[in-house]
Amino acid sequence: MGKNFNKLNEDELYILIGSNVAKLRKKANLSQLDLSLAIENKSPSLISSAEIYTIKRYFNILQLQKIAKVLEVDICEFFEVE
């Protein structure tokens, strides 16, 4: 992205978070379905659409907290700009 975190617009922020969730999920060898079930969501559609910010669907803070617990990462990792 090449931007400072504080200079991201709303869409760029949600894209960054979704991308980081996807990267960390894959690193943990979890499918979207596995992660969805682990956070007590019955369908992987939230995970799949929020990871790529489809139809402006994004993770809320409680979902991010649950995902961080499942992936055993600090929630701050979802906000890291590379």
C-alpha positions in Angstrom: 0.0 0.0 0.0 2.9 2.3 0.7 0.9 4.6 3.0 1.1 5.5 6.6 -1.7 3.9 8.6 -3.1 7.2 9.7 -3.4 8.4 6.1 -5.5 5.4 5.0 -9.1 6.2 4.0 -12.0 4.0 5.2 -11.9 1.6 2.3 -8.1 1.2 2.4 -8.3 0.5 6.1 -10.9 -2.3 5.7 -8.9 -3.7 2.8 -5.7 -3.7 4.9 -7.5 -5.5 7.8 -9.1 -8.1 5.5 -5.8 -8.8 3.8 -4.0 -9.2 7.1 -6.7 -11.5 8.4 -6.4 -13.6 5.3 -2.6 -13.7 5.5 -2.6 -14.8 9.2 -5.4 -17.3 8.6 -3.4 -19.0 5.9 -0.3 -18.9 8.0 -2.3 -20.8 10.6 -3.4 -23.3 8.0 -7.1 -22.6 8.5 -9.7 -22.5 5.8 -12.3 -19.8 5.8 -14.8 -22.3 6.9 -12.6 -23.4 9.8 -12.1 -19.9 11.0 -15.8 -19.1 10.6 -16.8 -22.0 12.7 -14.1 -21.2 15.3 -15.6 -17.8 15.8 -19.1 -19.3 16.1 -20.3 -18.1 12.7 -22.2 -20.7 10.7 -21.2 -19.6 7.2 -17.8 -18.7 5.7 -19.4 -15.9 3.6 -18.5 -13.3 6.2 -14.8 -14.4 6.2 -14.6 -14.6 2.5 -16.2 -11.3 1.7 -14.6 -9.3 4.6 -11.1 -10.6 3.6 -11.5 -9.0 0.2 -13.9 -6.3 1.3 -16.6 -7.4 -1.2 -19.7 -5.3 -1.1 -18.1 -3.2 1.6 -18.4 -6.0 4.1 -15.9 -5.8 6.9 -15.0 -7.3 10.3 -16.3 -5.5 13.4 -14.1 -5.2 16.5 -15.7 -8.1 18.3 -15.1 -10.4 15.3 -11.5 -9.2 15.1 -11.1 -10.0 18.8 -12.4 -13.5 18.3 -10.3 -14.1 15.2 -7.2 -12.9 17.1 -7.9 -15.4 19.8 -8.4 -18.3 17.4 -5.3 -17.4 15.4 -3.3 -16.8 18.6 -2.1 -13.3 17.4 -2.2 -9.9 18.9 -5.2 -7.9 17.4 -2.7 -5.2 16.4 -1.4 -7.5 13.7 -4.6 -6.9 11.7 -3.6 -3.2 11.5 0.0 -3.5 10.3 1.0 -1.7 7.1 3.8 -3.5 5.3 
